[in-house]
Amino acid sequence: MTAAHEAARETGPHVALPYPGPRARRIIERMRAVEGAGPRTGGDDPPLVVEQALGSTLTDPDGNRFVDLAGSFAAATVGHAHPAVVAAVRDQVGRASHVSSASVSEPRVAFEEALVELAPAGLDRVLLGMSGSDANDTALKLARTLTGRHEVIAFSGGYFGRASGVIGLNGKARFRAQVDVEADAHFLPYPYPYRWPLGSGESAGEGALALVRHALEDPASGVGPVAAIVVEAVQGNGGVVIPPDGFLAGLRELCDRHGVVLILDEIQCGFGRTGRVWAADHQGVVPDLMTVGKGIGGGLALSAVVGREGFMRHWAPGTHTSTFMGDAVNLAAGLAAVGVLRDERLPERSATLGARALDRLRLALSDELHVGEIRGLGLFVGIEVVTDRQSRTPDAARTTRIRRTAFERGVLLGAGGHAENVIKLCPPLTIDEHLLDGAIELTIDTIRGTE
C-alpha cells in the first residue's frame, strides 16, 4: 500500500468541525444553485462533500474524516482507491480510454474472461453494462426474447435499479409512483422470516415457494405465461433480508419445471460481500442469468450479465449496445478489482470479520428494546430498528436519528428495509480490523444512546 493508504487504514474517525464546515458548505451551495431536483443530495440534511476517499475512510474539504461502514452504497467492495485499481487505471488511461462498443480492447476481453472464471460453473457468457440497472434490464430483455413470454414474478422489498426498464420490478411501490411508472411484475412475498405475514417465520421459505408454485401452476392464479423470476439472493435495499435455506433451490426447481428463466441479482450481495464469492453459493444454486455490478468495477461504473450460453446466444449483432459499454479504463479497473478479490481472499476475510462483527452487535444490543433483530452474512449486516420488540413496529424516524448521530461522530451507516428502518453495514471488505472494531463500537454506543 501507499503511505496515504497506510494512514487511512490506521486512522479512525475525526470530526474537527461541525458539519458542514465552511468549505463543504460553499460546495453544497454551488451544487444546489445548478443541480435539478431528484438526487438524494437535494434533501434537507446537507450531503457529505467528499474531497478524498482512501481505503475505508472519506475526508471532506474541512478535514473531517468518516469511516465508510455504508461502503458508498455497497460499491466500495475493494476499498476506495485501492492501489491495484489506481495503477490499472493510470496505465490504461494513457493508452486508450474510450473504445467503441463495436470495437474490442484487451481489457474488455480480459475482464470478461476473469468474470467467467469467477462465476458459478455453467455461466460462461458475458454482456457488459455501466450500472446495475443496465444489467438487470439486459437480463430481463434476454429472458423475454428467449421465451417469447412477457410476464415476470418479483418479490416484496426487491430492488433492481431506477432505470425505466427495471423500475417496474421494484417491490417498493413508491419508487414507481415517484416517476409515474406502472408495475411490470407480479409481486409475491419475499421469505422474510422476521416479518413473514403468513404465520410463523420458520415457515417463510416453504410458504413463499408455495405461493410461487400456485402462481405458476394454478390456471386461475391470474398469472399468465412467465418469462422470468427475478430475485436478489440476499435483499439489499430491502434490509439485508436473507432467504431461508432451500428457497433459492426451490425457485431453481420450479423454473426448470416450467421453462422460466431464473435471474439472480448479485449486484449488492455478490462479489465477496456475504463471505462467499456469490451469495447464492450459500445455497449451492446456479441461476440462468446473474447480474453483477457495484464493487465489480473497483469504484468505476461497470456491470454485467453472466449467464448460460443457451440463454445468451439468440440476439443478432447490434441488439445489445451502448456508447460507453466498452470503456477500457472501467474494464481495466474491473479486472484489477477481480484480482484484488482473489489475491487478498476477500470473501474469506468478509466471512471472518463479518461473523465477529455480528457476534459483537448481538451481544452488545441483546437488551436494547429498539433493536428487533440483527442479521447478516459476511460483511453484510442489517439492524432492524423498531418502536418495541413486542410489536415489531418499524421505527424509521429512530433509524434516521441514529444515522445522523453516527455521522456527526464520524461514521457513515447505510439504511434500507421495507419501511426504511434497517441500519445497513456493508463496509469495504479490505477494511482494517481495528478500524472496523472501533466503528462498530461507536455504532453500538450511538444506537444505545439515541432517543
N, C-alpha and C positions, 0 to 999 in steps of 0.2 A: 504493500500500500504506500501511497504518497504520504508526506508529512501532514498534509491537510486532512487526509483521511484518517490517519492515526489520531490526530487531535479531535476530529469529530467523533471517532469511535469511543474515545475515553471520556469525553466531556458530556455532562448531563445538562438538564435544562437550566436556563439562566434568563430571567426577566428583569432587566435593569430599569426599564421604563414602563409605566402602564401603557397597554396597547390601545390604540395606535400611537406610536411616538410621532414626532413632527415629520420625519422623512416619509414614514409609511402613510401618514395622513395626506400628505401632498400627492402621493401617487394615487391613492384612492380617490381623491377629489378630481384629479385629471381623468381617471378612468370613468368616473360617473358623469363627467361632462361630455363624453363622446360615445359611451357604450349603450347599446339598446337594452331594453328590458328582457328578462328571461334567464340569464345566467344566475347562479347562486350568489355571485359577487354583488348582486343588487339588493341583497337582503338588509334587514335592519342592523344586524351585527356587522361591524367592519370586517371585511375579509382579510385573511393573512396575506401580507405582501412578502414574497419570498425573494431575497437577494442571493442567497446561496443555499444549495441543497447538497449535502455530502453525507454518505453513509445513511444513518438513521436520524439525522438532525436537519432542521430547516432554520435559517437565520434571516431575520428581517433587516431592513436598511438601518434601523436604530440599534442594532446589536443584540436584540432579544433572540434567544436560541430555544427551539422547541424540539422535543423528541416526537418523532412521527409514528405513533402507535396506530394511526389510521392507514399508514402506508400510501398516502396520497391516492385515495380511492383504491387501495389494494394493488396499485400498479408498480410500486417500488419494490418488487419482489427481490431483486438482487441488490437493493440499496440504491441510493441516489448517487449518480456519477461514479459508478464502480470503475476502478482504474482500467479493467479489461475492456469495458464498454467504451470508455473515453478514448482509449488507444485505438480501438477499431474504428470509431467514428472519425478521429483525426486522420487516420491512414486513408480511409475511403473517400472522405470529402475532398481531399486534394487530387483525387484521380477521376472520380465520377460520382455525382450525386443523383441528379435526375436521369433516370433511364426509362424511356417509354415502356409501357406495359406490353407493347408489341415487339420489344427487343428483350434480350436476355443479358444478365450480368452474372459474373461468378458468385457474388454474394447471394443473389436470388436462388440459384441452384443449390449452393452450399447450405443455405438456411433451410430450404425445403427438404434436402437430404437429412439434415440434422433433426428436423422436426419429425420426419417419418421414423427415424431411428429411435426417437424418444417416445413416440406414440405407442398405444397398445397394439399388440400383434394383430395384423389383419387390416389395419388402417394404413394404406400405402399410397395415397394420393393427396395432394395439397392444392388448395386455391387460396390466394392471398387476399388480404384486405387491409384497411387502415384503422378500423375500430371494431369493438365488439359488436356493435350494431351491424356493421358491414358483414361480419362473419355469420351472424345469425340470419340476416337477410339472404345471404347466398345459400346457406343450408336449407332454408325454407323453400327458396325457389328450386333448388335441386330436387327436393322431395316432391314438390307439386308437379314439376315437369316429368319426373321419372314415373310417378304413379298415375298421372292423369287425374288425380283427385285434388280437392281444394281444402277440405275441412281439416282442422288441427285440434288436438287436445293439448291444453296447457293447464297450469295449476295456480291456485290461490297463492299470492305472495311472490310469484315468479317475476323475474326482471330480465329483459333481453335487449335493453337499449331504448333510445328515444327516436331513432330514425323512423321515417314513415312506414317502411316495410315491416317493422317488427314491433312498433309501439302497441299495436293491437293485440299482441300476445301477452302483454304485461298484466299481472294479476291485480295490480292496484289501479282501480278504475279512474282515479283522479289524474294519473299520468295521461290517460287517453282524453279525459274531459278537458284538460288544460289546453289541448291543441285541436279539439273537436274531431277526434278520430274514433270510429266505432270499433268495437271488439272484433277480433279476427280469429277467435278460437272459442272452443267450448271449455269452460273452466271447471275443474274439479278440485276438491280439497287436497292440498299437499299434505303428506303424512307428517304432521307437526305434533308430536306427542304431547307437548306441554299445553297446546291449545286445540287438541283434537275435538271437533264439535259433535262426534257421534259415539259417545260412550268413553270408556277408559282409553287413556293414551297408549296403553300397551297393545291395543288392537289397531293403532293408526295405520300401520303398514298394510295389514291384511284388509282393513276397511277401505283404504284408498285404492288398492288393487281391485277390490270387488266393484267399486264404482267405475273404474276404467273398463273392467270386463263387461259390466252392464251397458256402458255407453257403446262399446264395440259390437256386442252380441245381441242385445235386445232390439228387434226390428222397430220397436216403438219408443226407443230411448230418446228420439229426437235428433240423434246424431247421424249424419249421413256418412258416405264413404270417407274414411280418414286417410289423409296423406302422411301425417307425421304426428308423433308425440314429442313435444319439446319440453325439456325439463332440465333444471340445474341439478347436478349431482349432489351439491350442498347449496342451499339457497343463501345468497349473499345479501342483497338488498332486503330480502325477507327477514333477515335477522340471524344469520348463521344457523339455519334450521337443517339438522342432519337427519336424513330419512332412516327409518329402521332397517336393520339387516333384512335382505330379501326383497325390498321394494324395487330396486333397480333391476334385479334379476327377474322379478315378476313382470315388469314392463318389457324387458327383453323377450320373454316367452310370449307375451301377448302380441307384440309387434311381429314376431316371427310367424305366429299362427294366422295373423290377419293381413299380412303383407303391408304393414305400416312401417314407415321409416322412423327409427329411434334416433333423435337428435339430442345429444348431451351437451349442455353448455358448461364448459370448464373455464370460462373466461376469468372468473374471480376465484373460484375454488381450486383451479388446477395449477400446474407448473410448480409443484412442491408445496403449495400453501398448506395442505392438510396433513402433511407428514408422509405422503406418498407422492409420486410424480403427478398422478391424476387422482382426483377424489373418487372416481368410480373404481379405482384399483382396490379400495377398501372392500368393495363387494364383488370384485372379480368380474365386472361387466364391461363388455366392449360394445359401443354403440355402432350404428351405421355411419353416422356423421358426428364429429366432435368439433365444437367451436372453441377457439383459444384466442387470448388477447391479453390486455393489461401488461402483466410482468414479462410476457414473452418478448416484448420489444426492448427490454433493458432500459426503459424510460422514454423510448421513442414510439411513435404511432405505428403499430403493427398488429395485425390479427390474421387469422387463417381458419379455414375449414380443413380438417384432416378426416379422410373417410376411406371407405372400402372402394376399390376400383369399380366394382359393378354399380355403384351409386353415383359415380362421378365421371362417366365416360359418354354420356348421352347428349352433351351440348356441342354445338358446332363452334368452330373457331370464331372468336369475336363476341360470343354470348356473354362472357364474363370479362369485363374490362373496367379500368379506372385510370385516370391520368397518372396518379402517383402510386399506383399499386406496386410498381417495381422499383420504388425508390431505393437506390443502392446503399445509402447511408443508414436508413432504418433497418434494412435487411442485414447489414454488417453488424449493427448493434444487436439485432436479434440473435444472430449467430454467436456473438460474444456472450450474450445472456445465457444461451443454452450451454455454452462451455462453462460458465460460472456455476450454473446449477449442478452440472455433472462434477466438475473438478472440486468444488467446495462441499459437495454432498449436502446440498441444501434441503432436500426432502428429509433426510435423516436428522439434520440439525433442527428443522422445524418440528419434527416429532418429539425430539428430546426437550427442546426449550418450551414447546407448547404444553407438553404434559406437566412440566414443572410449574409453569405459569398457571395452568388450570387448577392444579392442586393447591397452590398458594391462594388463589382467588376464592376457591370454595371453602378453604379453612378459615380465611380471614373474614369472609362475608356470610358465614354459616348462620349467624344470628341477626343478620341485617334484615329488618322487616320489609324493606322496599326492594329487595332482590328476590325475585321469584325463582329463577333458575340460572345456572351458569353452565354453558355447554361449549364444546369445541372439539376440533380435530387439528392437531398441529398448532401452528401459529395463526389460527382462525378461531376466535373466541367470541361468543355472544353473552352479554349480561342482561338478563331480562329485568327491566325496572317496572315495578308495579306499585299501586297505592297500598296494597297489603297482600300478604301471601295467601290468605284465605280466599279472597275474591278473585285474585289474579288480574285485577283490572289494570290494563296498560297505563303507565304514567309517562306520557310523552313530555309533559312540562318539566317533571323532575329530571328526565333524561337530558333535556336541553340545559337545565341549570348545572347538572354535573359536568357536562361537556364544556360549558362556558367557564366554570370554575377551574377545571383542569387546564384549560387553555391559558387562563390568567396565571397559572403556576408553571406553565411551560411544557405541557403535554397535550398532544393532539389525539383525540379519540374519535373514532368513526361512529356512525349511527345508522340504524336500519330498523327492521321489524315491520310486521303487518300494520302496526299502529305507531311506528316511529319511536318505539320505546325500548329499543335494544341498543346497548353500547357495543360497538364492534371493535375488536382488537385484531389488527392484521398488519403488524409492522414488517419491515424488511426482514427477510429470512437470514440476512447477514448481520443483524443487529448484535452488538456486543452484549454478552450475557449479563454483565454487571449494569450496563445501561438499561437493559430490559428489566432487571430486578428492581432498580430504582424507580423506573417509570410505573411499574406495576404497584409498588408500594404507594406512590403518590396517588395513583388511581384509586386504590383501596381507601386511602385516607380521605380522598375527595368524596367518594360515594358515601362513606360513613358520616361525613360532616355536612352533607348537603341537606337542607330542609326545603 
